[in-house]
Structure formats: C-alpha cells, structure tokens
Amino acid sequence: MSTRILILILFISLFALQSCFKVETYPPEPRVEFLDFQYVDTIDGLENHVLNGTLHFYFEDGDGDVGFDTTTPRKNTIFLEKYIVTDGVEILSDVSVPLNFYVPKFENSSENSTLKGEMFVNDLNESYPLNSDTIFYKFYIVDRAGNKSNVESTGYLVLK
C-alpha cells in the first residue's frame, strides 16, 4: 500500500474519530432537575422522633462555576423553600432556620468547563407531631457568577 493512501486513511480515521467526541455546550446559567426524595424515620440528637429527608437532584452548568472555595466568604449555593399542604392549599412554611446550603467549589480537570452531576441534600428534618401530612419543597441553585437556575419542585411528599 502506498504511503499516500495510508496517510489518507489515517487522516480520514482521525477526522471521523474526532467527530465522535463533540464537546457539548450548555448555557452559563445552571439547570436543576428533581430526581428523588427519601425520608427515614429516626431519632435526632435530642432524642426526638423525626423524619430525616434527603433531596436528590441532577445539575448542569455551562461555565462550571458551581460552589465556592475557602478563599472567598462562605456563600450558599442551594436554596430550598418548604411548603405545607393543608386541605389542598399550599402554604409557604415559616421555618426558623433558612433552608440554604453551602457547596464547596467543584474542580474540573478537563478543558471543557461544563459541570454535570448529581447532588444530595441531607438532614431535612420533620419533627413530630407533624403540622401536616403533606409537604413539598421548591429548590434552585446559584453559581459564583450569581446565575440562578430554574426552580424545581419535589412534588407532594406524603409523610407517614
């Protein structure tokens, strides 16, 4: 086989292989998608009977600036609002402790700055006696540039 034909085959193969690894691009605003919410019946540190919840969601951010490092003032990334459902009426709960959570800075080692993954928010507690048997959470994230994601909902959670 001639050298020119071999080089041509190699060039075509490399070009075809490169097209298989096309870099996906996403907007700089983060996006979240609800995946799951689980409650576990447990006892807290003060011996109170509680339901301990874990929120599980997917996220993606086109410019990869989710979370904060230790050199900047500690800022929250995940924001939740709890709603109580009573007789079909959704009421924003007046929780005494804000449902905001700090996320450490993600390090992306690839040349593509996009971040995609899943997050878990633990220790969302419901103390007994329960005010309502049905609640839900709305949540979103904010990246370092101040871009706010879409707002997602867990849907109704019936507490037992």
MIDOSE-1310 file (N, C-alpha, C; in nm, 2 decimals, decimal comma, always signed):
residues 160
mstr	+0,08/-0,12/+0,00/+0,00/+0,00/+0,00/+0,09/+0,12/+0,00; +0,05/+0,22/-0,08/+0,14/+0,34/-0,09/+0,13/+0,42/+0,04; +0,23/+0,50/+0,07/+0,24/+0,59/+0,18/+0,13/+0,69/+0,18; +0,10/+0,74/+0,06/-0,01/+0,85/+0,05/-0,14/+0,79/+0,09
ilil	-0,17/+0,67/+0,04/-0,30/+0,61/+0,07/-0,31/+0,58/+0,22; -0,20/+0,54/+0,28/-0,20/+0,51/+0,42/-0,22/+0,64/+0,50; -0,16/+0,75/+0,46/-0,18/+0,88/+0,53/-0,32/+0,93/+0,51; -0,38/+0,91/+0,39/-0,51/+0,95/+0,37/-0,61/+0,87/+0,46
ilfi	-0,59/+0,74/+0,47/-0,68/+0,66/+0,55/-0,66/+0,70/+0,70; -0,54/+0,73/+0,74/-0,52/+0,77/+0,88/-0,58/+0,91/+0,91; -0,57/+1,00/+0,81/-0,64/+1,13/+0,83/-0,79/+1,12/+0,84; -0,85/+1,04/+0,75/-0,99/+1,02/+0,75/-1,04/+0,95/+0,88
slfa	-0,96/+0,86/+0,93/-0,99/+0,79/+1,05/-0,99/+0,88/+1,17; -0,89/+0,97/+1,18/-0,87/+1,07/+1,29/-0,99/+1,17/+1,28; -1,02/+1,21/+1,16/-1,13/+1,31/+1,14/-1,26/+1,25/+1,19; -1,29/+1,12/+1,15/-1,41/+1,06/+1,19/-1,41/+1,03/+1,34
lqsc	-1,30/+1,00/+1,40/-1,29/+0,98/+1,54/-1,32/+1,11/+1,62; -1,26/+1,22/+1,57/-1,28/+1,35/+1,64/-1,43/+1,39/+1,64; -1,50/+1,36/+1,54/-1,64/+1,40/+1,53/-1,72/+1,32/+1,63; -1,67/+1,20/+1,68/-1,74/+1,13/+1,78/-1,74/+1,19/+1,92
fkve	-1,64/+1,28/+1,94/-1,61/+1,34/+2,07/-1,65/+1,49/+2,07; -1,76/+1,52/+2,01/-1,80/+1,66/+2,00/-1,83/+1,71/+2,14; -1,78/+1,83/+2,17/-1,80/+1,89/+2,30/-1,94/+1,95/+2,31; -2,01/+1,91/+2,41/-2,15/+1,97/+2,43/-2,13/+2,10/+2,50
typp	-2,21/+2,20/+2,46/-2,21/+2,33/+2,52/-2,35/+2,35/+2,59; -2,34/+2,42/+2,70/-2,46/+2,45/+2,78/-2,45/+2,60/+2,82; -2,57/+2,66/+2,85/-2,57/+2,80/+2,88/-2,50/+2,82/+3,02; -2,45/+2,94/+3,05/-2,38/+2,97/+3,17/-2,48/+2,96/+3,30
eprv	-2,61/+2,97/+3,28/-2,70/+2,96/+3,39/-2,71/+2,81/+3,42; -2,70/+2,78/+3,55/-2,72/+2,64/+3,59/-2,86/+2,59/+3,57; -2,88/+2,46/+3,56/-3,01/+2,39/+3,54/-3,02/+2,28/+3,64; -3,13/+2,26/+3,71/-3,15/+2,15/+3,80/-3,27/+2,07/+3,76
efld	-3,27/+1,95/+3,80/-3,38/+1,85/+3,77/-3,40/+1,76/+3,89; -3,52/+1,76/+3,94/-3,55/+1,68/+4,06/-3,54/+1,53/+4,02; -3,48/+1,45/+4,10/-3,47/+1,31/+4,08/-3,54/+1,23/+4,19; -3,52/+1,26/+4,32/-3,58/+1,17/+4,42/-3,58/+1,25/+4,55
fqyv	-3,67/+1,20/+4,64/-3,67/+1,25/+4,78/-3,71/+1,13/+4,87; -3,63/+1,10/+4,97/-3,65/+0,99/+5,06/-3,65/+1,04/+5,20; -3,74/+0,98/+5,28/-3,75/+1,01/+5,43/-3,71/+0,88/+5,50; -3,64/+0,89/+5,61/-3,61/+0,78/+5,70/-3,66/+0,82/+5,84
dtid	-3,73/+0,73/+5,90/-3,78/+0,75/+6,04/-3,67/+0,73/+6,13; -3,63/+0,83/+6,22/-3,52/+0,82/+6,30/-3,53/+0,90/+6,43; -3,43/+0,90/+6,51/-3,43/+0,98/+6,64/-3,31/+1,08/+6,62; -3,34/+1,21/+6,66/-3,23/+1,31/+6,64/-3,14/+1,31/+6,77
glen	-3,05/+1,41/+6,77/-2,95/+1,41/+6,88/-3,02/+1,45/+7,02; -3,14/+1,51/+7,02/-3,21/+1,54/+7,14/-3,31/+1,44/+7,18; -3,30/+1,32/+7,11/-3,39/+1,20/+7,14/-3,54/+1,23/+7,09; -3,55/+1,32/+7,00/-3,68/+1,35/+6,94/-3,71/+1,26/+6,82
hvln	-3,83/+1,21/+6,80/-3,87/+1,13/+6,69/-3,88/+1,22/+6,57; -3,80/+1,20/+6,46/-3,81/+1,28/+6,34/-3,81/+1,20/+6,21; -3,85/+1,26/+6,10/-3,84/+1,21/+5,97/-3,72/+1,28/+5,91; -3,61/+1,21/+5,87/-3,50/+1,28/+5,81/-3,50/+1,26/+5,66
gtlh	-3,50/+1,37/+5,59/-3,52/+1,36/+5,44/-3,39/+1,39/+5,37; -3,38/+1,34/+5,25/-3,27/+1,36/+5,16/-3,32/+1,39/+5,02; -3,29/+1,51/+4,97/-3,32/+1,55/+4,84/-3,21/+1,51/+4,74; -3,25/+1,46/+4,63/-3,15/+1,41/+4,53/-3,19/+1,48/+4,39
fyfe	-3,09/+1,55/+4,33/-3,12/+1,62/+4,21/-3,00/+1,62/+4,12; -3,03/+1,64/+3,99/-2,93/+1,65/+3,88/-2,90/+1,80/+3,86; -2,78/+1,83/+3,82/-2,75/+1,97/+3,78/-2,65/+1,97/+3,67; -2,65/+2,08/+3,60/-2,55/+2,11/+3,49/-2,53/+2,26/+3,49
dgdg	-2,41/+2,30/+3,46/-2,37/+2,44/+3,45/-2,27/+2,46/+3,34; -2,30/+2,54/+3,24/-2,22/+2,55/+3,12/-2,08/+2,61/+3,15; -2,07/+2,70/+3,24/-1,94/+2,76/+3,26/-1,87/+2,70/+3,39; -1,93/+2,61/+3,45/-1,86/+2,53/+3,56/-1,83/+2,60/+3,68
dvgf	-1,90/+2,71/+3,72/-1,87/+2,78/+3,84/-1,97/+2,76/+3,95; -1,99/+2,63/+3,98/-2,08/+2,60/+4,09/-2,00/+2,57/+4,22; -2,05/+2,63/+4,33/-1,98/+2,61/+4,46/-1,87/+2,72/+4,48; -1,83/+2,73/+4,61/-1,74/+2,83/+4,65/-1,62/+2,77/+4,72
dttt	-1,50/+2,84/+4,70/-1,38/+2,79/+4,76/-1,36/+2,85/+4,90; -1,26/+2,81/+4,97/-1,24/+2,86/+5,10/-1,17/+3,00/+5,11; -1,13/+3,05/+5,00/-1,07/+3,19/+5,00/-1,17/+3,30/+4,99; -1,29/+3,27/+4,96/-1,40/+3,37/+4,95/-1,49/+3,36/+5,07
prkn	-1,56/+3,46/+5,10/-1,66/+3,45/+5,21/-1,76/+3,34/+5,18; -1,79/+3,26/+5,28/-1,88/+3,15/+5,26/-2,02/+3,19/+5,21; -2,06/+3,14/+5,10/-2,19/+3,18/+5,04/-2,26/+3,05/+5,01; -2,39/+3,05/+5,02/-2,48/+2,94/+4,99/-2,50/+2,92/+4,84
tifl	-2,51/+2,79/+4,80/-2,54/+2,76/+4,66/-2,67/+2,70/+4,64; -2,72/+2,62/+4,73/-2,85/+2,55/+4,72/-2,96/+2,62/+4,81; -3,07/+2,65/+4,75/-3,18/+2,72/+4,82/-3,31/+2,64/+4,81; -3,37/+2,62/+4,93/-3,50/+2,54/+4,93/-3,60/+2,63/+5,00
ekyi	-3,73/+2,61/+4,96/-3,84/+2,66/+5,03/-3,93/+2,54/+5,06; -3,98/+2,53/+5,18/-4,07/+2,43/+5,22/-4,21/+2,48/+5,22; -4,30/+2,40/+5,16/-4,44/+2,43/+5,16/-4,52/+2,32/+5,23; -4,62/+2,36/+5,31/-4,71/+2,27/+5,38/-4,85/+2,27/+5,30
vtdg	-4,90/+2,15/+5,28/-5,03/+2,14/+5,21/-5,14/+2,10/+5,31; -5,24/+2,19/+5,33/-5,35/+2,16/+5,42/-5,48/+2,19/+5,34; -5,56/+2,08/+5,34/-5,69/+2,09/+5,27/-5,67/+2,14/+5,13; -5,56/+2,10/+5,06/-5,54/+2,13/+4,92/-5,48/+2,27/+4,90
veil	-5,45/+2,34/+5,01/-5,39/+2,48/+5,00/-5,24/+2,47/+5,03; -5,16/+2,52/+4,94/-5,02/+2,52/+4,95/-4,97/+2,65/+5,03; -4,91/+2,63/+5,14/-4,87/+2,75/+5,22/-4,72/+2,74/+5,24; -4,64/+2,85/+5,21/-4,50/+2,86/+5,24/-4,48/+2,85/+5,39
sdvs	-4,39/+2,75/+5,43/-4,36/+2,73/+5,57/-4,28/+2,84/+5,62; -4,30/+2,88/+5,75/-4,21/+2,98/+5,81/-4,11/+2,91/+5,90; -4,02/+2,84/+5,83/-3,92/+2,77/+5,91/-3,82/+2,87/+5,98; -3,78/+2,84/+6,10/-3,70/+2,93/+6,17/-3,55/+2,93/+6,12
vpln	-3,51/+2,82/+6,07/-3,38/+2,81/+6,01/-3,39/+2,81/+5,86; -3,32/+2,90/+5,79/-3,32/+2,90/+5,64/-3,27/+2,77/+5,58; -3,34/+2,73/+5,48/-3,30/+2,60/+5,41/-3,21/+2,64/+5,30; -3,09/+2,69/+5,33/-2,99/+2,72/+5,23/-2,86/+2,64/+5,26
fyvp	-2,79/+2,60/+5,16/-2,68/+2,51/+5,19/-2,55/+2,55/+5,11; -2,44/+2,54/+5,17/-2,31/+2,57/+5,11/-2,26/+2,45/+5,03; -2,21/+2,48/+4,92/-2,15/+2,37/+4,84/-2,00/+2,41/+4,81; -1,91/+2,32/+4,83/-1,77/+2,36/+4,80/-1,75/+2,37/+4,65
kfen	-1,64/+2,44/+4,61/-1,61/+2,46/+4,47/-1,58/+2,33/+4,40; -1,64/+2,30/+4,29/-1,60/+2,18/+4,21/-1,48/+2,21/+4,13; -1,39/+2,12/+4,12/-1,27/+2,13/+4,04/-1,29/+2,05/+3,91; -1,28/+2,11/+3,80/-1,30/+2,04/+3,67/-1,16/+2,03/+3,60
ssen	-1,11/+1,91/+3,58/-0,98/+1,89/+3,53/-0,98/+1,89/+3,38; -1,09/+1,88/+3,31/-1,09/+1,88/+3,17/-1,09/+2,02/+3,11; -1,07/+2,02/+2,98/-1,07/+2,15/+2,91/-1,21/+2,20/+2,89; -1,31/+2,12/+2,90/-1,45/+2,16/+2,89/-1,49/+2,21/+3,03
stlk	-1,54/+2,33/+3,04/-1,57/+2,39/+3,17/-1,71/+2,34/+3,22; -1,79/+2,27/+3,14/-1,92/+2,23/+3,18/-1,91/+2,14/+3,30; -2,00/+2,16/+3,39/-2,01/+2,07/+3,51/-2,15/+2,00/+3,50; -2,16/+1,87/+3,52/-2,28/+1,80/+3,52/-2,27/+1,70/+3,64
gemf	-2,37/+1,67/+3,71/-2,37/+1,57/+3,81/-2,49/+1,56/+3,89; -2,48/+1,50/+4,01/-2,59/+1,48/+4,10/-2,55/+1,53/+4,23; -2,65/+1,59/+4,30/-2,63/+1,64/+4,44/-2,73/+1,58/+4,53; -2,69/+1,56/+4,66/-2,78/+1,52/+4,76/-2,78/+1,62/+4,88
vndl	-2,89/+1,66/+4,92/-2,91/+1,75/+5,04/-2,97/+1,66/+5,15; -2,89/+1,64/+5,26/-2,93/+1,56/+5,37/-2,98/+1,64/+5,48; -3,04/+1,57/+5,58/-3,09/+1,63/+5,71/-3,20/+1,73/+5,69; -3,29/+1,70/+5,61/-3,41/+1,79/+5,60/-3,51/+1,72/+5,70
nesy	-3,53/+1,77/+5,82/-3,60/+1,70/+5,92/-3,74/+1,75/+5,94; -3,83/+1,66/+5,97/-3,97/+1,69/+6,01/-3,99/+1,63/+6,15; -4,02/+1,72/+6,24/-4,03/+1,67/+6,38/-4,18/+1,64/+6,41; -4,20/+1,55/+6,50/-4,33/+1,51/+6,55/-4,38/+1,60/+6,66
plns	-4,50/+1,63/+6,68/-4,61/+1,60/+6,59/-4,60/+1,68/+6,46; -4,65/+1,62/+6,35/-4,64/+1,68/+6,22/-4,75/+1,78/+6,20; -4,72/+1,90/+6,15/-4,82/+2,00/+6,12/-4,92/+1,96/+6,01; -4,87/+1,88/+5,92/-4,95/+1,84/+5,80/-4,89/+1,71/+5,76
dtif	-4,97/+1,63/+5,69/-4,92/+1,50/+5,64/-4,86/+1,51/+5,50; -4,88/+1,63/+5,44/-4,83/+1,65/+5,30/-4,75/+1,78/+5,29; -4,63/+1,77/+5,24/-4,54/+1,89/+5,22/-4,48/+1,88/+5,08; -4,41/+1,98/+5,04/-4,32/+1,97/+4,92/-4,21/+2,08/+4,93
ykfy	-4,11/+2,07/+4,86/-4,00/+2,16/+4,85/-3,98/+2,22/+4,71; -3,95/+2,35/+4,70/-3,91/+2,41/+4,58/-3,76/+2,44/+4,60; -3,68/+2,42/+4,50/-3,54/+2,44/+4,51/-3,47/+2,49/+4,39; -3,36/+2,56/+4,40/-3,28/+2,61/+4,29/-3,13/+2,62/+4,34
ivdr	-3,04/+2,64/+4,25/-2,90/+2,67/+4,28/-2,86/+2,80/+4,22; -2,75/+2,86/+4,28/-2,69/+2,99/+4,23/-2,55/+2,96/+4,21; -2,49/+3,00/+4,10/-2,34/+2,98/+4,08/-2,26/+3,10/+4,12; -2,13/+3,09/+4,11/-2,05/+3,20/+4,16/-2,07/+3,33/+4,09
agnk	-2,11/+3,33/+3,96/-2,14/+3,45/+3,89/-2,28/+3,51/+3,92; -2,35/+3,44/+4,01/-2,48/+3,49/+4,05/-2,60/+3,44/+3,96; -2,57/+3,35/+3,87/-2,67/+3,30/+3,78/-2,76/+3,20/+3,86; -2,89/+3,23/+3,85/-2,98/+3,14/+3,92/-3,04/+3,04/+3,83
snve	-3,05/+2,91/+3,87/-3,10/+2,81/+3,79/-3,26/+2,82/+3,79; -3,31/+2,73/+3,71/-3,46/+2,71/+3,71/-3,50/+2,66/+3,85; -3,63/+2,68/+3,89/-3,68/+2,64/+4,01/-3,75/+2,50/+3,99; -3,72/+2,40/+4,06/-3,78/+2,27/+4,06/-3,86/+2,24/+4,18
stgy	-3,94/+2,14/+4,17/-4,02/+2,10/+4,29/-4,01/+1,95/+4,31; -4,02/+1,91/+4,44/-4,02/+1,77/+4,47/-4,15/+1,70/+4,44; -4,26/+1,78/+4,42/-4,39/+1,73/+4,41/-4,43/+1,70/+4,55; -4,56/+1,66/+4,57/-4,61/+1,64/+4,70/-4,55/+1,52/+4,77
lvlk	-4,51/+1,53/+4,90/-4,45/+1,43/+4,98/-4,55/+1,40/+5,09; -4,60/+1,28/+5,09/-4,70/+1,24/+5,19/-4,62/+1,17/+5,31; -4,62/+1,24/+5,42/-4,55/+1,19/+5,54/-4,63/+1,09/+5,61; -4,57/+0,98/+5,66/-4,64/+0,87/+5,73/-4,58/+0,86/+5,87
